[in-house]
Structures are given as structure tokens and as C-alpha cells.
């Protein structure tokens, strides 16, 4: 066994892409070794601003010998009519570098074939490693590669050194125009001299002595711990989004936290604007107190151990001050004009060429919101007001500068204008959920506005024939559809999607000149249920069993799916699903299956028992279906297992006597109809 090490030394790599590049580089090397029949006992990836590296511990020093097999023409085509080798067979032998007599035959389920088998001696792993590394580098997810100097090599950033070791020996190769060596570089300022790596297992230790924490996860954990400790000293808690933590980790090799402070007057500005500036522009960690209120402090991560920390702190404070001053100015200016007065400006903002302006859209959304509120018994006036004001913050100075604050600033401006509290909250909640797993609107008006916004967009974009294709989804319709489903299901709203989309289409009629068809939009939204339930561990066949009945109320759909999932866990489920499949196949062959059972025609004990059981179940489950108690209904129907099994064992359904046959078909049709009130169990 040997240990392998490769390090690609570069100029500073893109921080937002560093982790992804590291993962892909490591996976590519591991995959390359696997293709060569090799596997490391342990794999340690490293990623820092100026390097991507992998240590592969415990790799076989040599491949195992392999039998290489090439298949040639079929034996039937390998000989002419005189029994001599055909031209195809001789050509195959020549391509293998042997005489025809060296070929063998192999029998398969598709016939007999000529084959050439040859034993290939395993190669040294160290000899294979450079090509494996090169293949991994060429496959990295780099949108745009660059060249440097006079060479032709291309990479995400200029490459300055390559370390490649097998145990304590340099693997001699040239990669990206650089000769491999054992010399890496330490910290750009603290330890700029070359560092000679003795062997792979010493890599991280030697770099640590040169002020480089090479392991991405170790550096990330170090930053998190240091920021938390410093925040506690300042009497607060640091806000550390995962994305920001990853980006800061990718910016430094030797993380050192430094605290800074800003004037308390800036705290009069909505804290989301200040936090956004600190995180997005400066990569600072903002601090909040025990009540979640922003503190006039921040923490930044520097890449050096400074002898004058106060100077670094002061410099960062100077940088943040003008940005906060801009935010303060925008906030004060925007407050001078109420949201309602900005609605006219939406007439100049195009939503979509065929669907009109944001002003047009807000009018349609208001109509749909009013209808939805009426359906739910909510306050129609609040829903309409929220819809009319919903996009007005888009024309404010603050949102123009900080686009990610749309909705949030709308809430602040609505509060300043003394709009009803629920209207102000809805300004922000209309965008929820923003991403998978995000929280949902907490108010009735917020839910209504979030639904109306998305449904108008879905009905409109599908109505003009611009549905998403492949990876292109410019109006984020996939996210919109999932958002609609989550709100309706998780917030228990008994609304019918087909009905809501039809009302959305009514609102589009004037704009488009005719009422658009919404069936495609409806199908698209309901198709997203497969992904929704997949994340919950519910199989696609369970969803399909319900979807085959085409229910259009997502909350009702959810109850059915949960009921089928519970039924599927019962001992009777498999037998009854098979019976449903059998009955389905029988009834498919009949144009108009009979529905009425004549008790006088029941002859065999098994059919009499089943008929009685079906009648009993009908009386028990029909009220449950009416109440939407699908799980209780299916649990009750599971009692049919024994009489159904006995029926199929003892009774000939397709009897010669036409009346007898029709009576038995009617009984099966009635029973299947009960199950179809929930789902098509034959799909299972």
C-alpha cells in the first residue's frame, strides 16, 4: 500500500466556487482510481484560497492483473460456406494482433460470438496517478477557463506549482504545463518561502506550521468557534448564514477574528438593510442581542496575525460607514412618500411583454386575492389592499439599491404609513417560501397574497405558451408551483387549484384578448407533487395511485396519499392491491360494467360472504369518504381481504351463465368503486 498526495497551487480561487471545486476534484480522483480497479482506505480533501489538494491514504501500489476481453463478430458470420474464416473474422483477429486460431468462442443469451482474451499485467499506481489527476482537473465545473503566460494550459486561475507524491517520492509528471515537485507555498505574508512536503501524511501539519489551515472543514469550524467566542465577549450572538460562513472560509488561510463598531444612529435604519450590507458587501458577521435586536458591532475575519489589531478594526469601520450612510439616506427619503402614491410608477415597469406591467399584475392579483379570501372566509378588504400595495416597494430607493430586501422594505414602509398590521406583514410574506424548506406565511392575508401572486404568474406564463423547458425557468415557475402546494397542504387550506387557476384566467382575459386555458398549468403544478412527496420518503407509486383519480384540491390529495401510505403498511395491503389490479383488468374488457347486485343470483358461499361484506363496508365508509377521513376508510376496507381472497379461490367470475357473470361483475365493480373513492390501488 502507498499514500498519494496531489496539490494544485494557484492564485486565489473564486471563493464561492472553492468548496464545489474541491468536492469535484476529490470525486474525480476517487472515481478515476475506481475505474483503474483501485481504492483508497481513506480520502482527505484540502481546499484553501491558493490550493486544491487530496491525500489518498492506503492505496494498492499496483493494479491487479486483468483479463481483457474483446468481442468480435457473431459465430454465424465468422465462417464462409466452406467453413473458412470470413473476412470479418480475419479482420477482427488482425485488429487484436493475433492469428484467427487464437480467438475463442463464447455463448450468451443472444447467441455465440468470437472473443479475444488477453491477460494484462497490472500497472503501478504511481504511473497511473498523473493521468487520473489530469482527467479530474479537465472535468471540474469551471464555466470559463483562463490562460496565463505564454503556455496553452487552461484553468480557473493561473497555476504556479504542483505537488505530487507517492509516499516520500515525487511522481515525475507535467500537469497544466507545470513540472511536479514536493514544494508548496505557505501563507502569502507570514510564510512566503517554499515548504518541502516530506510525505503525504505530513502535508496538513507542515502547512499549519506555515500559517495555512489546509482543511476546509477545519478552517470553517475554527472561524465559527472564534466568531462565537468573540461575539459572546461583546455580549451578543453572531448571525452566521451557512453561505457566508463558507465564503469567508474560502477567503482566508489563517483566520483571525477582529471586532468593529459603528455609530448607534444607524440602528434607526431597518436592521435587515444593515445586515445585508455587512454580509453581502463586506463579508462581516453582524451581532444581535438576546432580543434579536441588531447591535452596533460586527466581526470580520482577517487573513493575518496583526501586531496592530486596532488599525484593522478602524479600517473596516471606515469602509462600512459610507455604505450605512447611503442606507440611512435612502430610508429617510423613501419615508417621505407613502407606498400608495408609488403605485402609478408600476405602470412603467413591465412584468412580461404580453402580460403587461406590474400595475396590471397587481390589479389581477387583487381580484384573485379577493376571491380567495372569500373562499376562506378571510378579510377581503385586507387581501385587496395588500395586493394593490404588494409591489410598490420595488420603486423605492432602498429596494433599488438592495434588491434582496423586496417585501421586507415593503413591510417597513407599510408600517410607517400606518397600514393595517396584517397588510404590512403580507408585504413580506408574499415571497414565502423563497426556497426549499423556507418558512411559510403566518397570516391569512400573507397566504392569500402569496397564492394569488404565484397563480397569476403560472396561469399567465402558461397562457402565453412560455412554459419551462429543460433547465430554463426564467420566471421560477417550479419554485412557484411548489410554493403553492406547500401553502395549500401544510397550512391546511381547502382550496381547489382548478378553480383558482380558472379565476386567475378570468383576470387575464382583458390583457390577452381571450381567456387562456389553464389545464397545462394545473397539470404542471400537480406534477410537482411527486418531488414534494419524494422528499418525505413517500414512493412515486403511492402518489401515482392518487394522481390517477385526478383530484385537484392539494389538501385532499395529501390526505389521500397519507391514507394510502398507512394502508400500504397493513398486512392486507398487498393482497388487496393485487385483487384491485385483477378486478381492474377484468372490468377493462367490458364496455359498461354492471353496477346492481341481485341477491337472488348469489349461489356460492364465497360470493354471498363477499356481497355481505361489501354492503357492510359501503355503509361504514361512505360517511368517512364524505368527511375526508380516507385513512379510517381504507383501514376499514382492509377487512375485505379474506372474503376477496376466498371469492377468487372459489368463484368463477366469467361464468357461462350471462346473468350470473354480470351479477359477479357488479359485485366486483361495487367493491372497486369503494377503493376508487381514495386511490387506484391497482397501481400499487
Secondary structure, 3 states (H helix, E strand, C coil): CEEEEEEEEECCCCHHHHHHHHHHHHHHHHHHHHHCCCCCCEEEEEEECCEEEEEEEEECCECCCEEEEEEEEEHHHCECCCCCECHHHHHHHHHHCCCHHHCEEEEECCEEEEEEEEEECCCEHHHHHHHHHHHHHHCCCCCCCECCCCCCCCECCCEEEEEEEECCEECCCEECCEEEECEEECCCCCCCCEEECCCHHHHHHHHHHCCCCCCHHHHHHHHHHHHHHHHHHCCCEECCCHHHHHHHHCCCCCCEEEEEECCHHHHHCCHHHHHHHHHHHCCCEEEECCCCCEEEEEEEEECCCCCCHHHHHHHHHHHHHHHHHHHHHHHHHHCCCCHHHHHHHHHHCEEECCCEEHHHHHHHHHHHHHHHHHHHCCCHHHHHHHHHHCCHHHHCHHHHHCHHHCCHHHHHHHHHCCCCHHHHHHHHHCCCCCCCCCCCCCCHHHHHHHHHHHHHHHHHHHHCCCCCECCECCCCHHHHHHHHHHHHHHCCCCCCHHHHHHHHHHHHHHHHCCCCCCHHHHHHHHHCHHHHHHCCCCCHHHHHHHHCCCCCCHHHHHHHHHHHHHHHCCCCHHHHHHHHHHHHHHHHCCCCCCCCCCHHHCCCHHHHHHHHHHHHHHHHHHHHHHCCCHHHHHHHHHHHHHHHHHHHHHCCCCCCCHHHHHHHHHHHHHHHHHHCCCCCHHHC
